[in-house]
Amino acid sequence: MKCSAITGDIFGNHDCKGHKECHDRLVSILTRLPDNLKIYEPIPATFEDLQRVHVPGYLTWLEKQCVKHVDFCLLDNYIYTGGYLENNQIVQGFLDPNTYINPCSYEVATYAAGSAIDAVDRSIDGECCFALVRPPGHHAETDRAMGFCLMNNAAVAAAHALINVDRVAIIDWDTHHGNGTQNIFYDSNNVLYCSVHQNDTFPHTGFIGETGRHEGEGFTINAPLKQNSGIADYVSVFSEIFMPALQKFRPDLVIISAGQDMLSDDPLESMNLVPTDLSILTAMVRDAAEQSLTFVLEGGYGPSHPEAIRIIFDTLEKTSPAKMPDSKPDETTLETVRLLKKLHRL
């Protein structure tokens, strides 16, 4: 499978040293990419692209918050006429206790969303593409930033794709439930949203009973797992729930909200996967899908994160089937799978 990535220096202009979601996490990923990987420059989303998902008033408000009370900014030779330096540090603020902004953040977020769109277009054309972008997006609601996220990159890309295709599936394997993505498409039968995530953690959504609304009833599938779940638990959810749901839905496009914070060395949560386990999940989706995949970077903050990204690319370039784990899923996972099978008639 032909693979590529989209990334660039622009993402370094949204940064907060010492924050878990800082630019260093992307820099570390870039050091482990395959040598022959085609890398494209990021492109910004238009206001029209963004308002398919986000309330126009929210976008206007967010931009104003990012440039509020500032005049001029110079950061690593990047000039932005909307911020300023204070003690050689870019001035920044927080929209909530977790989500920071600076004078460059709105522009950077448009490049993250636009690059996700470009990745979708390339995947539709037959090239599996990974948007290595930040800030992440799956917590961003139509009218609210949260959880490090300003704009919902995967949702913006999916809404763009639906101009030309009929059905889009989004598989979100980030340890945190993608509340924003779910809510954006909660009434839609054109988007199948599947999320596997740690139970009882931020943002405290994604319960089994959240299945969609109105025409979207049944097109949201949530598989919450208890902390310290391992690859056997994930494989049980993928093989018994997500892959059958994909085959039933028959999407024209599959987007992976790829947050690798389920790794055992991630500092934010308590799952128990290792980088090679991402090969199994990637191969399962690769083999179940009938087209090239789009990956959009979400979370992932531990030292083994770059290796996991490299393994995803290595797996996409191979045809060998997923190697199933020898371990067994926890009984709580098996019960979750049983409930989901009954609820979604799989």
N, C-alpha and C positions, 0 to 999 in steps of 0.2 A: 504494500500500500504506500503510495507516494505521500510523504509527510512534509509539513512546513510549520513555521511558527511566525507569530507577529509580536514584535516587541521593539522597544527603543528607549533612548535616553530621556524622552519627555516624562516618563513615569517617575524619574528621580526628583522632579520638581514638586511632587506631593510627598513630603517626608517629615518625619518627626523622630529624631534620634532617641533611642531608648524605648520607643513604642514597639509592641510586638509586630504591628503591621507597618514596618518601615521599609525603605527602599532596599536595604541590605538583603532582605529575603529574596528579592528578585535578582539582585546581582549574584547571589550565591547559586541560584538556579542556572543562570547563563553560563557559569563555569563548567557545568556538567552536560551541556547539550551535545548531541552528536556532531562530529566535525563536519560532516557533509550536509547538515540540515540547512534547507533554504529558509532564510529569515527575511521577512518583509517589514518595511517601516510601518509604524502605526498611522492611522488616519482618524480624524475626528468624526463623530456623529453629528448630523445636522440637528437643528431644533425640531424639525419635522420628525426625524428618526426618534428623538427622545420623547416627544409628546404622544407617540403611539402607546407609551407605557406610563409616562409621568405627567402629572397635572402641570400645565404650563405655568400656573402661578407658583408652584413649588420650584420649578427650574429657575424662574426669575428671582425668587427669594433666595435660593441657594447661591446663585451667582453673586447677589448683593452681599450675602454673608461672607463670602470668600474675599471680597475686596473692600469690606467695610472699613471706613475711616483710615484708609491707607493711600499712599501717593506713588511710590516708586519702589521697585524691587530688583535687585541684582543677585543672582544665585548661580554660581559656577558658569559665569559668562552668559547665562540666559537672562534676557531682559524682559520684564513683564511690567507694563505700565499700570500697575494696580496694587502694588505692595510696597514694603520698605524693609530695610534691615535695621536691627537693633542689636548692638554688640556683636555684629557679624553673624547674627542668626536671623533667619526669616521669621517674621512675626506670624504666630498661628494662634488659633483658638479651638474650642471644642463645641460641637453641636450637642453632644451628650458626653457622659463620662468616658466613653470609649472611642468616639468618632471625632477626629481632629480635622481641621481645615487650615489652609494658608491662602495667600492671595493667588496662588497658582492652581489650587485644587479643582476649581470648576473646569478649567480648561483641560487639565489632566484627565478628569473623569470623562469628558467628552471623547478623549482619545481612547480610553479604556472601552467605552461602549461602541465607538466606531470601529475599533479593531475587532471586537466580537462580531460585528456585522460583516466585516471583511472576511473573517474566518469562516462564517456561515456560507458566504458566497463562494469561497474557494472549495469548501466541502461539497456543496451542491454540484460544483463543476468536477468533482472527483478527486480532490486533493484533501487528505485528512489534515486539518489545520488546528493548531493550538494557539489561542490568544493568551500569551503570557503578559498579562496586564495587571495593573493595580491603579486605584484602590479596587478591592473586590466589590461584588454587587448583590449577592443573593438575599441579603437582609433588607435592602432598600425597597421601601414601599412606593406606591404611586405618588405619595405626597410627603414622604418622610425619609430622612437618612438615619441609619442606625447600624450598630455592629461593625464599624469600620467602613461601611458602604455608603456611597453617595448616590450613585445611579445603578440601576439593576442591569448589568451588562448582558447577562444571558437572556433576560426577558426582552430587552431592546432588540437583541439579535433574533430572537424567536419571532417577535412581532414583525420585524422586517422580512423574515423568511416567508411568513404567511401571506405576503403580497403575491408570491409566486407559487407556493406549495399549499397543499390542503391540510396536512397534519404534521405537527412537530412534537417529538418526545424530548423531555428534559429529565435526565437522570442526575440527581444531586447526591454525591457520596461524601460531601463535606460533613464533618462530625456535628456541625450545628445545622439545625433545620433551616431551610431557605424560606422563611416566612414571607418575604417579599415576593419571590417568584410564585409561590403557591397562591397568594392572594390576588396577584395580578391576573392570573388565568383561572381563578376559582370558578367562574361562571362559563368557561369555554369548553366545548367538546372538540376543539381543534388542537389542543395542547394536552398531552399526557404528562403529568408531573409525578415523578417517582423519587422519593427521598428516603434514604437510610441514614440514621443519625442517632447520636447518644440521647437517651431519654433523660428528662429532668435536668436540663441544662439550658443555657441561653440559646434561643430566645423564649424557651418554655412554650413552644407550639409544636405542631406536627404529631398530634395524637392519631391513633388508628382510625378513630371515628371521623376525622376530617377528610372527607372524600369528594368534595366539590359541591356545587350548588346550582340549582336550576338546570340548564343544559349541560353544565359541567359536572353534574352528579356522576361519580364513578371514575372521573378522569384525574383525580388526585389520589395517590397511594403513598401512605406514610408507614414506614417500618422503624419505629423507635427500638433501640437496643440498649440493654443495660451497660453500665460502664465496665471496662476491661473486656469487652467483646473482642473476639479474634476473627481471623479470616474464615473459619468454619461458619461462624454466625453470618458473616456477609455473604458467603457463597450460598448459604441456605436461602437467604432473602432473594438474591439475584436469580438463582436457578429455579426456585419454586414460585416466585412472585413477579419480579421485574421482567425477566426474559419472556415468560408466557404473556405478560401484559403487552410487551412490545410486539410480539407475534400477532396478538389479537388486534392491536391498534393499527399495525402496519404503517408506521410513520414515513413521511418523505424525507425527514431529517431527524438526526439524533444529536442533541447537545448534551455534553457532560459538564455539569457544574463541578469542576475538579478542585475540591479542597482536600489537601492531604494531611489534615490535622487529626486524622484517625491513627497516625503513626505513634508508636509507643513512646517515642522521645519528644512528642509535642508538649510544650509547656502549658497549653491552655486546657486540654481535656484529658480523658483517661481511657482511651481505646488502646488496643493491643496489636495493631498491625505492624508489619515491617515492610521496607520498600519493595521486596520481591512479591509481596502479596498484591501490589498494584498491577502486576503482570496478569494475575488471575482475573481480577475484575475487568481489566482492559480487554483481555482476550474474550471474555464472555460476552461483553457488549459488541466487540468487533465481529464476532461470529454470529450473533443474533441479528445484527443490523444488516440491511440489504444495500447500504450505501456508506460513503465515507462519513467519518465522525467529526464533530466540532467539539473541541475542548476549550473551556473558558476557566482561567485560574480563579479560584476562590481563596480559601484559607490554606494553612500549612506554615508552621513557624518553627519546627524543630530542625536539628542539624542534619537529619537524614532526608529532609524534604527534597533537596536537589537530586539525590540518588533516585528517589521515587519518580520524579519527573523524567529522568533519563530512562528508567525502566519502562515507563509508559511508551516513550518513543520507540525503544527497542522492540517492544511487543507489537506495536502497530506495523513495524516493518517485517514481521515474521508471519507465517501462516500456521505455525504449530498450535494445536488446541490448548486450552487452559489446563494446567495440571492441578487437579483437585487436591485439597489438603487431606491429610490423614486424620486430623483431629475431628471431633464431633461438635456440633453446635450445642449451646447451652439449652436446657429445657425451656427456659423463658423465651428463647428465640424460636424454638419449635412451636410453642403456644402462639406466639405472634404470627408466625407463618400460617398456622391453622386458622386463626381468626381472619387473616387477610384473604386467604383462599375462599373462605365462605363469604366474606363481605363483598369481594370483587368477582366472585364466580369464576375462579381460575382453576 
